[in-house]
């Protein structure tokens, strides 16, 4: 049995047990926090564009951005399974293969390759453009042919009857997981389940098109994986705004960290220190923190 995260994830998916939740992260710090709640993490393109560029996810991300970002996560959380958003493979099929090969070598468990045409946008927004099906399939099949252990998730942003046409074609390949983004109802997920025997991933995003569902409901409807693509990013936006508002509404006084959920330098440093066991185990961060 291979210990590559991709092989381990494939076994977990086909085990037929509980549904596997993936938590969306946007940098190494959010990944560290999310890692306490799930062994499965998703490096979101939406989150990366927001955190690194302060811009919407409409195509600013380069392939080198995501490769470097994924490498940082793999250094501090090597035991976690990482799903990486690679958009459309960065336009060219040969680039898609090059990127997927790099990610597989560093131990990424799964990549998400979508059929959106640029300029791309969040899957829960209107106005999405699709690549011609055969163009997408050529790219997907090239990536599948050169991977060895890493899982590949095929994502379609199609709507209406086009969903089913694309699903049937994708299901003929060796893809590991299929995702239809922007699904508006559990009933649609159930219909998708009827026409493919591939494992399905259901994406939920706060304020998006898809219904808020429990893991039990999704499992019953036929999903094998659940994706929470942006909770860390949205929580950070709310928490940062609330925290700064509280500071300056109290004439600039910092919060009391002696009780409650407020975090101080000791709590933050302690969490980061845990990552050093995988990175530079001889370094003790505590000695650099003034009490």
C-alpha positions, 0 to 999 in steps of 0.5 A: 500500500502506498503512503502517498496522500493521494492513494490514502485519500482514494482508499478513504473515498472508496471505503464507503464510510462517513463523508470526507469534509474538506476545509477551505484555507487561504494561507499557512496561518488559516491552514494551521487553525483549520488543521485542528478541525479536519485532516482534509484541507482545500487551498481555495483560489478564491481565498488565495486571490483575496489574501495574497492580492486583495482581488477577486478570483477572476484570473490573477493567480499564476500557476507558480503562485499555487505551487509555492503556496501548496509547498508551504502547507506541505512543509508544516502539515505533512500529515494532512491531505491537501486539495489544491485548486488549479483553475483551468490548469492555467490555460494550456494543457501542457502547463496543466500537466507540469503543474499537476506533476509538481503538486503530486511530487510534493505530496498533494492529495488531489487537484481540482481542474475546472471547465471554466473559460477565462475570465473565470469567476466564483462558481456561485456567481452568474455569467460563467463561461465554459470551455468547449467540452472536447477542449476541457476533456483533452486537458483532463485526459492528459493530466490523468494520463501522467499522474500516478497516485494523486487524485484528480477532481473534475469540476464542471460549472455547467447548468441545466441539461449541460450538466448531465452531458458533461458528467456523462463524458467526464464519467468515462475517464479515470477521474477520481471525483466529480464536482458540479459547482453552484448546485441549487438544490439537494434534488439536483445532487440526487439527479447527478448521482443517478447518472454517474458512479463516480464519487461526488463532491458537494461545495458549500459557500456561505451566501452562495447558490447551494443549500446549507446542508449537514454532512448526513444529508449530503451523504444520504443524497449521494455525496462522498466528499463535502467542501467548505471552500471559504469559511476561514476567509469569511470568518477572518473578515468578520473577526478582524473588522469586529476586533479593530472596531472594538479597539478603537471604540474603547479609545485604542485599548487592546482587549483583555486576553486573560479570559474568553476567546481573545488570543494573545501572543502566547496563544498564537506562538504556542500554536505556531510552535507546533508546526516547527516539529515538521519544519525546524524541530531544533528551533524554540520560538518561545525564546524569541517572544518577550514575556 
